[in-house]
């Protein structure tokens, strides 16, 4: 029971945050940006107009992930869960 619940928790909470989080080496004051230019920050990061440097999309979130888009993460996890259910 605990293994099943832990797998469900992993797919519902931390894995989507990890897949959406940006690379740690592309955040912070060393990476200045312009708020008008959406391409000035890497995937999963956005330009904070008050700070003028790239920050995390998820407030309070970490970094170190691939920075995938929300739709891509949802499609991947939905497809994986459906395929895994078919295998079972």
N, C-alpha and C positions, 0 to 999 in steps of 0.2 A: 504494500500500500504506500509506504513512504517513498519508494523508488518511483512509482507512478506519479505521485504528487510532486516530487522534486522535478521530474522531467517536464510536467505541465507548467510548473512555476518558472523554470528556466526559459521556456519558449514564450511565456506571456510577459515577463518583466525584464530580466537583465539582457537577454540576447537581442531584442530589438533596440535597446539603448546602445549596446555595444556596436551593432551593425550600423547605426546612424551616427555614432560619434566620430569626430574628425581625428586626423593624425595629430599627435601632441607636438610634433616639430613644426607645425604650421600655424600655431596659435601664439598670441601674446604680443607684447609691444614691439618685438623685432619684425613683425609682419604688418606693416602699415597698409591701409586700404582707403578707398574712397567710397562713401555710402552710395553714390550714384552708380558705381560700377559693380554689378553683381558677380562678375568673373574675377574680381581682385582677390577673393579668398577661395581656398580649396573646398572640395565637396564636404558637406557636413558642418561648415563654418559660415558665419555671416559677419558682415562689417558692422561693428557697433558705432553708431554715429557720435556718441558722446565720448568714446575713447579713441576713435580713428585707427583701430587695429582689429584683426580677426579674432572672434570669440566663438564659443560653442553655441550651436543651435539650441540644444537642450539646456534650459536654465538649471544650474547646479549639476550638470552632467559631467562626466569624465571625458577623457580622450584616449586615443590609442586604437580606434577602430578604423574600418575602411571608409566611413563617411557616406554610406549609401543613402539614396533618397527614400522617403517614407513609403512610397508606392512600391518600390523595388523590394524593400524589406517585407512589406505585407504580402506581396505576391510570392516571394521565396518561402516565407514561413507557412503561408496557406497551402502552397503546392507541396511542401515537405510533409505537412501534417496529413494531407489527403493521401499522398503516396504511401506514407508510413502506415496509415490505417488500412490501406488496401493490402499491404504486405502482411499485416497481422491477420 
